[in-house]
Amino acid sequence: MKQIRLIIKGRVQGVFYREFTMKAARKLGLTGFVRNLSDGTVEVVAEGEEQDLKRLISECKKGPLLAHVENIDVKYGKPEEEFDNFYIRP
């Protein structure tokens, strides 16, 4: 088990990016959350197996149809195992 924290930059708010990410993470069996940040970026914290986390990063690079991802900052950390599902955080 590993944890990643992603900060996604670009046109990622108001384009269903959080919903897209939640569906992708749940399909991969990951736990954690996605949320909009006040600076226009999106934050993702996800926990799971490394190969599934890499698949999520790949999906986040694509994003939904209306999104335009410019950059993703990726940080790995130790899983806190505090999540029981993957959800959208306000």
C-alpha positions, 0 to 999 in steps of 0.5 A, a space after each residue: 500500500 502507498 499513498 499519493 498526493 496530486 496537485 493538478 493544474 490547468 482547466 480542471 474546475 467546472 469541467 467535471 474533473 472531480 467526478 471523473 477522478 472519483 469514478 476512475 479511483 473507485 474503478 481501480 479500488 483506491 481510497 481517498 478524496 478529490 477536491 477543488 482548491 481555491 487557487 484553481 487547482 485540484 487536489 487528489 489524495 489516493 491510497 492503494 497498490 502502486 500499479 493502481 495509483 500509477 493508473 490513476 495518475 495516467 487517467 488524471 493526465 487525460 481528464 474528462 473531455 472538457 478539461 485541459 491538464 497542464 501539469 500534475 505534481 506527484 508526491 508519494 507518502 505512507 498510507 494513513 489508511 483512514 479512508 474507507 472509500 474514494 469521495 469528493 471532498 467539498 
